[in-house]
Amino acid sequence: MAVAGDVDGSLAAASASGVWLRRGAGWTRHAVHGEVRDVAFDADGALWIGAARGVWRLDAGGRMEPAHPGAGERDRDVQRLASGAGHIVAAARGGLFLRGPGSGWTHLSEGLPSGSPDAISIRGTGTSEGSFEVWASFGRHLYRIGVEPGGEAPRPARALRVALEGAGGSAVDLAVGPDGRVVALGAGWLAHEEDWVRTRLTLPPGVQARRILYAEGRLRLATDRGLFEAEGGEVGLQRVDAPFGRAAVNGLAAAGRVVFSATAAGLFASGRAVAAPFSLSGLGGLDDPAVRTVQRAALAYLGLGPGRMRELRRGVDRRGWLPRVDLRASHDMERDRSRDRDQTFTSGELREFLDRDESRAREYGLSLTLSWDLGDAAFHPEALDVSREAREVIELRDDVLDEVNRLYFERRRVLAGLASAAGDEALSLRLRADELAAGLDAWTGGWFSRHTAVR
């Protein structure tokens, strides 16, 4: 769930069913291969889309092209995107990647840990023309990479590690403050570039921050229990009284002079719901497949489709023409032994003669018999069993379809009411829609969630 804005007022929002882009008054949907993780506009107004299977660039003319950081699965599994100083930086499972205008990706690895950064940002330094810094958070440390412009590709320096002081976990977001300093945000703390000491945020107990945004002279924090803001710095943070109440805010973006919040209850701008043909929580309903498609998926998962009965009837019809097969094998073994004894008296001597004889015989036999009962070809007795099974399957199939239809159309009614609801009512309706989607997912063996925006 991500949202990004451009200085000209363009807005992009990532739902589980793809990316929705608003330029002017209308929305356009763009399908992306893989779950979308983050979106960002570059200096030319092109939209960069980071997904689980790579990066895509959607130019101002609506043409989309792949721009993957690498060929491996880890390099294409992008978690975060950041734009600044005319460049794009991507955080993937395979590491940190930088891309400049007209150049390919550069793997930033010197001096950095392996794996994906927790948060990233770009800041222009102004020390020389075109120079900037890439900031990344890995665990309890921050890393700064100075970058100088090059002919064909930017020239990054070795990363410098910055230790965060004080108690707290890793940074969840990085931003450039109004004074040009980098600010690190943790779940319950802030740290400034001046001393990098974690300062506890004045949030209610149990509230955890997720994103930070400086816009129009105010600091805004997206948390798991609503939106907070303060005039200027982080002192005096107050909960914003918005229609989504204390729903989790998962993304913040400034499009022109308007700040947008992406929540489970929808997309909001300055406390007002934004009319959009999608739902960021994946429960929009307009992306749902037709009811007949859901019915077929449920019957296929439960093995109640018409194909099963056709196979049974075809098997019974063929059985009368199939012979009964008798295969017999035999083995006979015979063994004979004989012994003869004789005596002779020759020249005054007695002699004895002993004769022995032994014989063996083996015989093997194999017979194959095929027999037909041609009466079964006209009508097989088991055809009655198939007919009874068919009646039971039809009754069960009717019950399944009735339940699928009830869940499907009740979900549609709930989503229709959600379009005009606000506050606690909207959250209650969204939970009900989520419950109904889970029921459809159970009847289809997970098919419904894979073919809709439900996640």
ROPAVO-264781 format. One record per residue: x, y, z of N, C-alpha, C in turn. Coordinates in steps of 0.001 Angstrom, whole numbers, padded with zeros to 6 digits, always signed. Example, Ala and Ser with C-alpha at 12.3 -4.5 7.8 and 13.67 -1.06 7.14 Angstrom:
+013190-005690+007800+012300-004500+007800+013200-003300+007800;+012850-002250+007080+013670-001060+007140+012900+000030+007870;
//
This chain:
+000852-001177+000000+000000+000000+000000+000893+001234+000000;+000980+001926-001140+001882+003059-001287+001195+004157-002084;+001632+005392-001869+001088+006539-002582+002225+007511-002849;+002177+008186-004009+003208+009150-004379+002564+010313-005114;+003139+011501-004931+002634+012690-005598+003731+013439-006322;+003339+014229-007333+004279+015036-008101+003963+016510-007894;+004902+017354-008249+004724+018798-008035+003602+019361-008897;+003272+018697-010012+002204+019199-010882+000825+018727-010441;+000755+018035-009308-000522+017550-008810-000856+016135-009189;-000011+015471-009982-000255+014070-010338-000166+013200-009093;-000962+012145-009079-001046+011283-007908-001046+009838-008367;-000297+008994-007646-000249+007559-007933-000509+006800-006650;-001310+005759-006746-001615+004914-005589-001512+003464-006016;-000891+002681-005172-000702+001261-005463-001707+000451-004674;-002537-000279-005371-003423-001245-004740-002944-002628-005115;-003529-003646-004494-003084-005005-004784-003386-005406-006218;-004305-004696-006886-004656-005033-008261-003839-004252-009281;-002868-003466-008848-002042-002710-009768-001795-001304-009278;-001483-000418-010204-001192+000979-009900-002233+001853-010569;-002763+002795-009793-003740+003755-010300-003078+005123-010361;-003205+005773-011510-002545+007051-011753-003580+008099-012118;-003465+009257-011454-004352+010371-011762-003538+011529-012284;-003746+011849-013533-003161+013045-014155-004325+013898-014636;-004534+015005-013980-005706+015802-014281-006892+015315-013479;-008006+015002-014173-009234+014647-013464-009509+013163-013420;-008949+012393-014345-009318+010982-014435-008244+010045-013904;-008701+008836-013560-007804+007785-013087-007598+006758-014196;-006376+006229-014279-006074+005129-015188-005386+004021-014391;-005728+002792-014743-005153+001639-014046-004078+001004-014912;-002984+000596-014274-001873-000033-014970-001510-001318-014233;-001647-002425-014927-001348-003723-014321+000158-003922-014237;+000596-004525-013145+002016-004764-012897+002181-006218-012492;+003243-006840-013005+003529-008239-012677+004169-008310-011296;+003423-008816-010327+003942-008920-008968+003330-007865-008053;+003382-008122-006762+002821-007200-005777+003587-005878-005772;+002870-004746-005884+003493-003428-005885+003833-003026-004453;+005083-002622-004232+005555-002247-002905+005661-000729-002734;+006096-000009-003778+006319+001427-003628+006238+002092-004991;+005939+003390-004985+005874+004193-006210+006561+005529-005956;+007119+006148-007017+007804+007434-006884+007854+008111-008243;+007665+009447-008256+007792+010243-009468+009224+010758-009578;+009754+010804-010802+011074+011397-010997+010940+012828-011478;+012052+013471-011774+012053+014888-012141+011359+015139-013472;+011256+014125-014330+010602+014278-015629+009113+013962-015583;+008589+013662-014398+007178+013333-014272+006846+011884-014548;+007857+011052-014805+007613+009629-015016+007397+008950-013668;+006569+007926-013673+006277+007192-012453+007092+005910-012426;+007814+005693-011319+008584+004483-011111+007812+003584-010164;+007728+002326-010521+006925+001355-009778+007835+000231-009304;+007940+000066-007998+008736-001008-007431+007839-002138-006965;+008101-003334-007437+007242-004479-007137+008087-005670-006699;+007392-006736-006384+008082-007942-005905+008859-008628-007022;+008586-008259-008278+009265-008905-009390+009979-007917-010298;+010311-006756-009775+011092-005829-010567+010623-004399-010458;+011156-003566-011345+010850-002132-011396+010362-001800-012797;+009336-000949-012871+008818-000483-014151+008789+001045-014155;+008967+001614-015325+008911+003067-015511+007743+003396-016429;+006838+004223-015933+005672+004663-016696+005859+006129-017035;+006123+006426-018326+006413+007814-018699+005139+008645-018774;+005319+009938-018996+004183+010858-019010+003208+010556-020138;+003680+009870-021168+002807+009524-022283+002024+008249-022072;+002236+007567-020946+001503+006348-020651+002186+005081-021114;+003420+005175-021585+004141+003981-022031+004930+003394-020864;+004732+002096-020619+005408+001424-019508+006483+000498-020040;+007641+000533-019394+008737-000332-019791+009440-000856-018553;+009972-002083-018617+010692-002630-017463+012033-001934-017261;+012409-001763-016007+013698-001153-015664+014222-001838-014402;+014454-003144-014490+014814-003929-013322+016251-003636-012880;+016487-003592-011571+017856-003339-011090+018827-004449-011432;+018374-005680-011524+019251-006797-011821+018469-007955-012395;+019201-009025-012729+018556-010180-013348+018133-011220-012321;+018737-011212-011139+018429-012203-010133+017136-011919-009393;+016603-012966-008749+015350-012820-008016+015490-011850-006849;+016627-011877-006147+016825-010985-005008+016936-009532-005458;+017581-009287-006582+017731-007914-007072+016420-007342-007587;+015501-008207-007983+014217-007730-008510+013143-007610-007436;+013405-008137-006263+012431-008050-005175+012601-006703-004475;+011944-005669-005017+012124-004289-004564+011172-003985-003413;+011711-003407-002338+010923-003060-001157+010567-001576-001105;+011522-000701-001458+011303+000743-001353+011896+001451-002568;+011339+002620-002889+011851+003514-003925+011970+004910-003358;+012928+005676-003859+013072+007084-003480+013567+007852-004695;+013111+009091-004803+013476+009946-005933+014042+011261-005418;+015029+011780-006132+015620+013065-005753+016862+013338-006563;+017179+014623-006733+018374+015050-007457+018443+014436-008855;+017262+014188-009454+017235+013625-010793+017564+012151-010853;+017603+011470-009726+017976+010065-009689+016896+009255-008958;+016985+007939-009137+016099+006990-008464+016969+006003-007696;+016587+005733-006465+017277+004725-005678+016255+003662-005277;+016660+002393-005370+015782+001261-005072+016413+000389-004007;+015613+000005-003028+016047-000921-001986+015434-002281-002285;+016272-003254-002602+015829-004603-002915+016451-005587-001933;+015967-006818-001990+016554-007840-001115+018017-008071-001444;+018393-007783-002676+019781-007954-003079+020669-006777-002773;+020109-005689-002209+020939-004544-001850+020349-003226-002312;+021204-002214-002418+020829-000844-002753+021290-000527-004167;+020393+000050-004980+020692+000320-006376+020363+001774-006703;+021188+002388-007549+021026+003790-007941+020988+003878-009451;+020093+004738-009950+019986+004934-011393+019854+006412-011688;+020646+006884-012631+020595+008275-013051+019900+008432-014379;+019639+009663-014802+018974+009884-016095+019857+009418-017246;+019301+008574-018084+020042+008099-019242+021092+007052-018940;+021110+006498-017744+022114+005492-017398+021424+004277-016793;+022171+003206-016631+021638+002002-016017+021795+002045-014507;+021489+000927-013889+021560+000818-012440+022992+000591-011972;+023317+001191-010838+024594+000979-010172+024336+000356-008814;+024999-000754-008538+024835-001435-007259+025731-000761-006220;+025111-000146-005216+025854+000501-004136+026126-000542-003056;+027350-001007-003009+027679-002078-002070+028908-001792-001223;+029781-000913-001661+031038-000681-000936+030754-000019+000410;+031103-000697+001475+030903-000167+002815+029525-000391+003383;+028641-001100+002646+027275-001330+003101+027079-002780+003514;+026177-003034+004467+025843-004429+004795+025071-005067+003640;+024973-006376+003674+024187-007084+002669+022709-007037+003049;+021864-007324+002092+020433-007339+002348+019759-006043+001967;+018473-005948+002297+017660-004797+001929+017681-003736+003026;+017841-002455+002662+017751-001389+003669+016332-001271+004222;+016229-000774+005444+014923-000550+006055+014262+000722+005529;+015066+001719+005175+014542+002988+004674+015613+003638+003808;+015193+004469+002842+016134+005131+001934+015662+006548+001665;+016604+007403+001233+016273+008780+000861+017419+009346+000029;+017125+010425-000713+018123+011133-001526+018095+012602-001125;+019295+013182-000964+019386+014599-000632+020450+015254-001501;+020077+016361-002140+021056+017131-002882+021948+017919-001931;+023259+017918-002182+024196+018577-001271+024465+020021-001638;+024490+020322-002924+024794+021686-003338+026259+022037-003265;+027115+021091-002838+028547+021392-002757+029177+021499-004129;+028693+020738-005080+029147+020845-006463+027968+020551-007368;+028066+020979-008608+026937+020840-009518+026593+019369-009754;+025359+019001-009405+024902+017647-009640+025241+016663-008546;+025976+017047-007523+026324+016101-006467+025141+015916-005513;+025055+014746-004904+023978+014460-003965+024420+013325-003057;+023556+012988-002109+023837+011903-001168+022675+010917-001142;+023009+009657-001025+022023+008603-000810+022136+008157+000642;+021007+008151+001344+020972+007728+002731+020190+006427+002831;+020685+005529+003675+020026+004234+003863+020151+003795+005308;+019121+003121+005788+019094+002614+007156+019201+001091+007129;+020208+000572+007853+020379-000863+008042+020445-001125+009542;+019379-001640+010109+019391-001928+011537+019534-000667+012374;+020495-000672+013293+020690+000453+014207+021592+001530+013645;+022001+001414+012401+022927+002373+011827+022360+002991+010545;+022813+004205+010281+022538+004875+009017+023815+004902+008189;+023641+004959+006869+024785+005005+005963+024579+006138+004965;+025654+006879+004727+025618+008004+003791+026584+007713+002657;+026070+007822+001428+026888+007580+000246+026915+008851-000585;+028044+009488-000672+028188+010652-001537+028300+010235-002992;+027623+010965-003878+027594+010611-005294+027939+011845-006113;+028880+011691-007035+029252+012748-007970+028750+012383-009356;+028345+013387-010140+027856+013088-011493+028980+012545-012354;+028647+011604-013229+029618+011031-014146+029175+011187-015577;+030008+010711-016497+029672+010820-017904+028514+009905-018277;+028704+008608-018082+027668+007652-018420+026898+007171-017202;+027501+007251-016018+026850+006761-014806+027372+007556-013614;+026569+007708-012556+027036+008414-011361+028188+007663-010702;+029029+008431-009972+030194+007847-009317+029988+007896-007803;+029571+006788-007199+029344+006786-005753+030639+006575-004992;+030725+007206-003826+031865+007010-002942+031570+005865-001975;+032550+005503-001175+032348+004455-000187+031388+004954+000887;+030476+004069+001325+029478+004452+002315+030133+004736+003660;+029630+005773+004337+030086+006127+005678+028990+005778+006678;+029351+005081+007726+028365+004655+008710+028149+005732+009760;+026875+005944+010114+026486+006903+011142+025740+006131+012221;+026217+006186+013434+025586+005464+014535+024503+006320+015167;+023348+005704+015400+022254+006381+016094+022419+006178+017595;+022313+007264+018339+022480+007213+019784+021124+007092+020467;+021125+006509+021663+019896+006384+022428+019181+005070+022148;+018144+004828+022922+017396+003575+022812+016409+003631+021656;+016172+002473+021067+015207+002388+019969+015681+001428+018910;+014781+000995+018075+015113+000056+017014+015607+000757+015766;+015424+000097+014637+015895+000647+013374+014934+001710+012850;+015417+002522+011923+014593+003560+011311+013618+002930+010322;+012386+003417+010321+011370+002926+009396+011178+003862+008209;+011703+005090+008311+011582+006034+007210+012651+007114+007354;+013053+007680+006217+014017+008782+006168+013421+009902+005331;+013702+011132+005712+013191+012295+004981+014179+013438+005109;+014030+014396+004229+014825+015627+004285+013939+016717+004861;+014359+017289+005994+013572+018313+006657+013593+019640+005922;+012801+020594+006392+012745+021894+005724+014062+022655+005782;+014933+022333+006755+016242+022981+006840+017306+022249+006058;+016915+021237+005302+017864+020503+004486+018568+019370+005200;+018276+019169+006481+018918+018080+007213+018103+016795+007075;+018807+015677+007128+018149+014375+007048+017564+014031+008411;+016356+013487+008397+015663+013100+009610+015343+011601+009518;+015675+010874+010580+015368+009452+010657+014185+009249+011590;+013230+008436+011149+012033+008153+011938+012036+006700+012366;+011836+006479+013662+011634+005137+014175+010190+004947+014577;+009863+003789+015105+008478+003520+015499+007996+004490+016560;+008904+004980+017426+008500+005921+018469+009507+007019+018721;+010363+007308+017734+011420+008307+017948+011777+009012+016643;+012455+010147+016803+013031+010901+015695+014499+011169+015996;+015308+011236+014949+016720+011591+015111+017111+012510+013969;+017783+013636+014316+018197+014626+013327+019663+014471+012985;+020017+014955+011803+021385+014862+011326+022359+015622+012217;+021873+016563+012975+022759+017392+013796+023530+016559+014815;+022848+015670+015545+023538+014872+016563+023189+013380+016495;+022174+013006+015738+021718+011628+015579+021392+010960+016909;+020736+011713+017771+020259+011176+019036+018768+010891+018908;+018362+009680+019254+016949+009340+019193+016167+010125+020253;+015173+010885+019787+014311+011659+020675+012912+011048+020656;+012393+010779+021827+011098+010119+021915+009984+011026+021399;+009085+010459+020580+007952+011215+020053+006838+011282+021095;+006112+012376+021066+004990+012565+022004+003720+011956+021412;+003729+010637+021284+002574+009915+020758+001878+009170+021887;+000596+008886+021743-000108+008104+022765+000552+006741+022952;+000398+006136+024107+001007+004830+024361+000546+003784+023348;+001498+003038+022855+001196+001967+021915+001141+002373+020463;+001147+003669+020159+001079+004139+018774+002473+004064+018163;+002566+003518+016955+003846+003370+016275+003814+004112+014946;+004845+004927+014730+004950+005699+013492+005402+004807+012347;+004978+005172+011123+005330+004392+009934+005995+005241+008855;+005494+006449+008629+006024+007314+007576+006081+008748+008077;+006984+009526+007482+007144+010930+007844+007100+011763+006575;+006491+012965+006684+006392+013862+005530+006432+015299+006011;+007303+016097+005403+007335+017542+005615+006710+018191+004386;+005622+018928+004587+004950+019578+003466+004150+020767+003980;+004168+021851+003220+003398+023043+003535+003660+023529+004970;+004924+023465+005397+005301+023981+006709+004857+023135+007891;+004436+021903+007645+003975+021060+008732+004645+019686+008656;+004801+019092+009810+005294+017734+009917+004110+016793+010084;+004078+015740+009298+002997+014763+009378+003592+013380+009599;+002961+012651+010502+003377+011295+010810+002234+010333+010529;+002496+009345+009715+001543+008262+009500+001826+007175+010521;+000815+006797+011285+000983+005792+012333-000024+004664+012140;+000117+003647+012981-000820+002528+012917-002154+002842+013564;-002286+004068+014123-003549+004469+014736-003906+005907+014387;-003801+006225+013129-004216+007542+012676-003074+008411+012206;-003429+009649+011896-002488+010637+011379-002229+011713+012426;-000944+012058+012602-000539+013110+013541+000235+014173+012777;+000116+015415+013256+000857+016494+012616+001209+017557+013635;+002197+018354+013257+002648+019447+014115+003132+020579+013236;+003001+021781+013748+003463+022968+013032+004975+023043+013137;+005658+023045+012011+007114+023135+012025+007753+021824+012397;+008309+021719+013618+009014+020519+014055+008078+019500+014655;+008704+018566+015413+007925+017476+015983+007313+017818+017329;+007508+019007+017816+006949+019419+019105+005465+019731+018923;+004642+019204+019830+003209+019473+019783+002457+018643+018775;+002835+017401+018621+002120+016524+017689+000688+016316+018161;-000257+016456+017243-001669+016289+017547-002290+015345+016526;-003242+014552+017013-003951+013663+016102-004853+014480+015182;-004839+014158+013909-005674+014842+012931-007086+014267+012993;-008069+015133+013120-009463+014714+013149-009928+014491+011713;-009796+013221+011247-010116+012883+009863-011242+011861+009830;-011914+011720+008686-013017+010751+008596-012595+009317+008881;-011327+008975+008604-010894+007611+008850-010568+007351+010309;-010694+008369+011167-010522+008186+012601-009145+007685+012967;-009089+006566+013683-007824+006008+014130-007381+004812+013300;-007827+004793+012060-007392+003727+011160-005917+003898+010839;-005257+002803+010533-003833+002843+010212-003601+003624+008924;-002603+004499+008948-002195+005263+007770-000911+004620+007248;-000952+004127+006017+000173+003370+005481+001024+004162+004499;+000572+005329+004065+001348+006105+003123+000972+007569+003153;+001949+008440+002894+001752+009883+002808+002429+010403+001553;+001811+011392+000906+002401+011982-000285+001819+013368-000494;+002643+014251-001029+002207+015595-001388+002144+015696-002908;+000964+016001-003426+000764+016198-004856+000398+017662-005062;+001324+018429-005571+001113+019867-005630+001129+020443-004223;+000061+021084-003813-000050+021659-002479-001007+020866-001583;-001372+019668-002022-002324+018848-001280-001599+017615-000753;-001874+017283+000511-001283+016106+001141-002327+014988+001158;-001916+013808+000721-002798+012666+000642-002359+011598+001646;-003360+010950+002252-003114+009871+003206-003766+008601+002682;-002986+007517+002640-003495+006218+002220-003792+005394+003461;-005050+005014+003641-005478+004263+004816-006282+003057+004384;-006589+002208+005373-007431+001049+005082-008847+001461+004717;-009250+002680+005074-010584+003166+004752-010637+003893+003419;-009505+004005+002727-009484+004671+001447-008405+005727+001368;-008496+006549+000339-007543+007620+000090-008177+008950+000481;-007445+009754+001272-007981+011000+001798-007028+012157+001502;-007620+013325+001252-006865+014542+001007-007394+015619+001932;-006553+016071+002866-006920+017132+003804-008231+016812+004525;-008376+015539+004939-009551+015140+005705-010750+014758+004873;-010643+014860+003564-011761+014505+002697-011423+013238+001916;-012441+012395+001724-012235+011175+000949-012047+011534-000520;-011138+010843-001183-010864+011071-002592-011669+010074-003414;-012432+010583-004370-013193+009697-005241-012230+008933-006138;-012193+007617-005976-011278+006788-006749-011936+005439-007022;-011684+004864-008201-012319+003597-008558-011584+002389-008001;-011022+002493-006818-010277+001394-006233-010253+001580-004731;-009775+000565-004050-009616+000630-002598-008218+000183-002253;-007500+000977-001468-006123+000638-001150-006025-000596-000279;-007067-000929+000429-007024-002140+001246-007348-003381+000437;-007629-003190-000871-007918-004355-001687-009352-004811-001613;-010265-003960-001130-011655-004381-001003-012566-003515-001859;-012031-003027-002973-012792-002090-003751-014018-002670-004414;-013968-003921-004810-015131-004550-005397-015200-004397-006899;-014739-003256-007453-014810-003068-008887-013826-003954-009615;-012808-004434-008908-011849-005342-009512-012247-006802-009322;-013367-007059-008648-013781-008432-008405-014189-009095-009717;-013918-010387-009875-014401-011085-011070-015910-011244-011041;-016477-011612-012172-017915-011806-012254-018332-012973-011371;-019618-012963-010961-020096-013992-010044-020012-015382-010685;-020213-015481-011990-020114-016783-012635-018694-017327-012566;-017710-016442-012658-016318-016880-012545-016024-017393-011150;-016555-016712-010125-016369-017164-008748-017070-018503-008527;-018243-018667-009105-018968-019938-008980-018155-021081-009576;-017614-020866-010756-016821-021925-011398-015586-022263-010572;-014977-021242-009966-013789-021491-009136-014143-022315-007900;-015290-022027-007280-015712-022786-006099-016019-024231-006467;-016735-024443-007571-017079-025814-007979-015832-026602-008356;-014878-025938-008998-013641-026631-009365-012841-027016-008128;-012787-026132-007128-012027-026424-005911-012659-027585-005132;-013992-027662-005097-014688-028701-004346-014921-029966-005163;-014503-029971-006424-014701-031151-007260-016145-031412-007618;-016941-030352-007747-018369-030502-008032-018730-030027-009433;-017747-029885-010269-018023-029441-011627-018687-030537-012454;-019300-030195-013578-019987-031192-014420-019037-032224-015009;-017770-031922-015109-016823-032856-015697-016702-034152-014916;-016861-034086-013604-016731-035288-012778-017827-036302-013106;-019074-035855-013218-020161-036773-013518-020055-037287-014954;-019596-036468-015864-019425-036941-017242-018407-038074-017299;-017343-037958-016513-016345-039022-016489-016922-040304-015912;-017750-040196-014858-018349-041396-014276-019280-042092-015277;-020127-041326-015956-021047-041926-016921-020284-042544-018091;-019239-041861-018541-018444-042400-019648-017760-043699-019233;-017320-043760-017984-016674-044983-017519-017634-046151-017446;-018876-045911-016988-019866-046990-016926-020234-047463-018321;-020384-046513-019252-020731-046905-020620-019629-047747-021252;-018414-047494-020945-017311-048248-021529-017087-049594-020839;-017540-049710-019619-017219-050905-018842-017799-052173-019450;-018972-052093-020087-019549-053282-020698-018714-053841-021827;-017910-053015-022458-017075-053476-023574-015701-053927-023093;-015453-053787-021833-014154-054212-021314-014250-055646-020822;-013302-056501-021165-013373-057916-020784-012944-058136-019340;-013362-059314-018840-012844-059778-017569-011555-060528-017867;-010531-060196-017176-009202-060734-017441-008824-061677-016310;-008527-062928-016674-008029-063935-015726-006622-064312-016147;-005694-064159-015284-004302-064498-015543-003867-065521-014495;-003398-066680-014969-002980-067737-014079-001552-068144-014408;-000804-068468-013366+000574-068930-013512+000764-070168-012642;+001535-071161-013127+001787-072404-012389+003255-072775-012466;+003677-073544-011480+005070-073976-011410+005095-075374-010813;+005594-076400-011575+005720-077786-011133+007195-078167-011090;+007585-078847-010017+008971-079290-009866+008982-080778-009474;+009809-081612-010143+009911-083052-009910+011378-083429-009683;+011587-084357-008697+012954-084779-008367+012952-086289-008072;+013799-087083-008769+013902-088545-008605+015318-088928-008167;+015352-089907-007220+016627-090451-006768+016541-092001-006740;+017611-092730-007149+017676-094200-007113+019069-094661-006666;+019100-095911-006037+020368-096426-005503+020376-097964-005664;+021399-098534-006314+021559-099988-006561+022858-100477-005923;+022771-101737-005358+023952-102330-004705+024107-103787-005190;+025333-104154-005623+025647-105497-006117+026933-106012-005467;+027057-107395-005421+028258-108048-004906+028756-109096-005928;+030072-109223-006000+030699-110253-006851+031844-110899-006081;+032100-112221-006416+033220-112947-005801+034098-113437-006945;+035220-112838-007041+036132-113153-008139+037521-113427-007580;+038092-114651-008008+039467-115010-007608+039642-114928-006113;+038714-115377-005389+038834-115430-003933+038618-114096-003231;+038131-113055-003972+037897-111736-003341+036423-111339-003512;+035868-110719-002500+034476-110228-002504+034471-108734-002824;+033706-108397-003870+033635-106994-004273+032170-106513-004223;+032008-105217-003795+030677-104599-003712+030594-103391-004676;+029464-103331-005378+029266-102229-006335+028024-101404-005913;+028152-100080-005892+027075-099155-005477+026793-098176-006611;+025552-098167-007118+025130-097223-008193+024075-096249-007656;+024264-094980-007980+023310-093936-007576+022864-093155-008810;+021585-092774-008804+021025-092004-009931+020086-090911-009391;+020181-089681-009917+019335-088534-009465+018947-087703-010682;+017651-087325-010759+017141-086498-011870+016152-085441-011340;+016127-084306-012031+015226-083198-011650+014508-082673-012885;+013278-082180-012674+012490-081609-013790+011609-080471-013256;+011509-079409-014075+010665-078251-013710+009779-077900-014898;+008537-077504-014567+007587-077087-015601+006882-075799-015164;+006754-074831-016112+006096-073552-015867+004892-073436-016793;+003821-072833-016232+002634-072622-017047+002040-071237-016856;+001529-070643-017914+000928-069299-017884-000285-069308-018806;-001427-068820-018278-002634-068775-019102-003336-067431-018928;-003872-066906-020004-004600-065630-020026-005968-065880-020637;-007019-065484-019883-008379-065699-020349-009124-064373-020366;-009748-064023-021480-010571-062825-021637-012010-063256-021837;-012923-062656-021043-014339-063006-021175-015183-061743-021135;-016220-061706-021951-017102-060553-022042-018514-060926-021621;-019176-060000-020908-020610-060113-020669-021260-059027-021502;-021673-059342-022702-022166-058341-023652-023460-057690-023202;-024139-058270-022254-025342-057618-021740-025026-056323-021010;-023828-056236-020374-023439-055006-019684-023217-053856-020651;-022943-054188-021933-022756-053125-022925-024062-052403-023212;-025183-053105-023082-026487-052469-023296-026909-051658-022080;-026744-052231-020885-027076-051502-019664-026285-052122-018517;-025419-051291-017945-024601-051786-016848-025336-051546-015527;-025342-052501-014621-026061-052315-013346-025557-051127-012525;-024296-050797-012651-023757-049695-011860-024200-048323-012365;-024904-048257-013509-025432-046988-013992-026424-046391-012996;-027148-047274-012266-028069-046770-011242-027319-046073-010114;-026174-046615-009722-025361-045967-008687-024872-044599-009153;-024496-044501-010417-024044-043214-010948-025181-042202-010940;-026399-042627-011257-027547-041714-011249-027819-041185-009846;-027748-042080-008838-027940-041624-007460-026835-040653-007052;-025624-040935-007437-024510-040025-007119-024717-038668-007788;-025215-038664-009022-025437-037407-009732-026475-036545-009018;-027567-037175-008534-028584-036407-007815-028005-035789-006537;-027196-036532-005815-026596-036003-004590-025620-034859-004903;-024845-035008-005972-023906-033953-006353-024645-032688-006752;-025771-032832-007473-026546-031650-007894-027090-030916-006679;-027603-031653-005701-028103-031011-004484-026995-030286-003740;-025831-030930-003617-024702-030298-002935-024208-029080-003702;-024211-029176-005034-023756-028059-005846-024699-026860-005700;-025992-027119-005631-026949-026026-005429-026714-025325-004091;-026423-026110-003045-026156-025505-001739-024899-024638-001781;-023862-025136-002447-022613-024369-002545-022843-023076-003321;-023543-023156-004440-023768-021955-005253-024628-020941-004502;-025602-021413-003751-026417-020484-002952-025548-019723-001946;-024629-020419-001296-023779-019762-000313-022793-018805-000983;-022224-019202-002105-021305-018319-002840-022035-017072-003326;-023246-017237-003854-024019-016078-004309-024340-015134-003151;-024704-015712-002011-025022-014870-000849-023810-014048-000409;-022656-014685-000294-021443-013972+000119-021057-012918-000909;-021145-013276-002191-020706-012373-003246-021550-011104-003283;-022875-011247-003316-023731-010072-003478-023884-009296-002168;-023768-009964-001034-023753-009201+000219-022496-008345+000302;-021393-008882-000168-020151-008097-000218-020308-006884-001127;-020955-007083-002251-021177-005953-003167-022049-004880-002520;-023076-005284-001783-023929-004310-001105-023151-003557-000023;-022308-004281+000708-021503-003620+001737-020552-002609+001111;-019933-002978+000011-019000-002060-000654-019733-000854-001233;-020958-001060-001700-021737+000078-002197-022044+001052-001062;-022379+000530+000133-022606+001409+001270-021334+002058+001763;-020205+001394+001574-018922+001947+002017-018539+003190+001240;-018984+003292-000012-018624+004443-000836-019123+005757-000258;-020217+005718+000505-020770+006955+001076-020634+007010+002594;-019955+006030+003199-019799+006001+004657-018524+006709+005068;-018423+007012+006348-017236+007690+006882-017071+007303+008343;-015858+007504+008836-015580+007291+010246-015750+005847+010672;-016367+005670+011853-016532+004330+012410-017419+003454+011539;-018399+004057+010900-019270+003268+010019-018480+002698+008853;-017568+003481+008296-016752+003008+007181-015855+001863+007610;-015275+001978+008788-014411+000907+009274-015199-000368+009525;-016420-000218+010090-017252-001387+010339-017647-002067+009039;-018017-001287+008031-018373-001866+006741-017176-002522+006078;-016013-001938+006221-014822-002512+005611-014460-003855+006258;-014623-003927+007577-014381-005194+008252-015374-006261+007793;-016620-005868+007596-017624-006803+007119-017282-007276+005701;-016839-006352+004860-016438-006734+003500-015245-007677+003541;-014336-007435+004464-013183-008313+004620-013623-009702+005060;-014602-009758+005968-015116-011043+006430-015771-011824+005285;-016552-011142+004459-017212-011800+003336-016192-012262+002300;-015149-011460+002085-014104-011871+001148-013379-013112+001656;-013171-013188+002974-012540-014376+003542-013417-015613+003342;-014748-015444+003438-015642-016559+003180-015554-017052+001743;-015527-016123+000795-015365-016504-000608-014012-017159-000846;-013007-016684-000156-011684-017274-000291-011677-018713+000210;-012415-018973+001297-012488-020342+001825-013211-021274+000858;-014293-020813+000242-015047-021657-000686-014268-021933-001970;-013337-021055-002329-012583-021217-003575-011151-021673-003347;-010780-022004-002118-009431-022483-001849-008353-021454-002102;-008640-020194-001814-007666-019124-002011-007709-018477-003381;-008558-018985-004283-008635-018417-005636-009104-016967-005606;-010078-016661-004765-010651-015316-004765-009598-014262-004440;-008741-014533-003460-007718-013549-003080-006669-013412-004169;-006405-014489-004907-005398-014398-005959-005903-013670-007201;-007195-013594-007402-007746-012983-008607-008504-011685-008327;-008372-011167-007135-008925-009862-006826-007864-009069-006114;-008253-007880-005584-007318-007043-004857-007215-007433-003407;-007858-008537-002981-007838-008920-001562-006483-009496-001217;-005895-009070-000098-004582-009547+000361-004643-009776+001836;
//
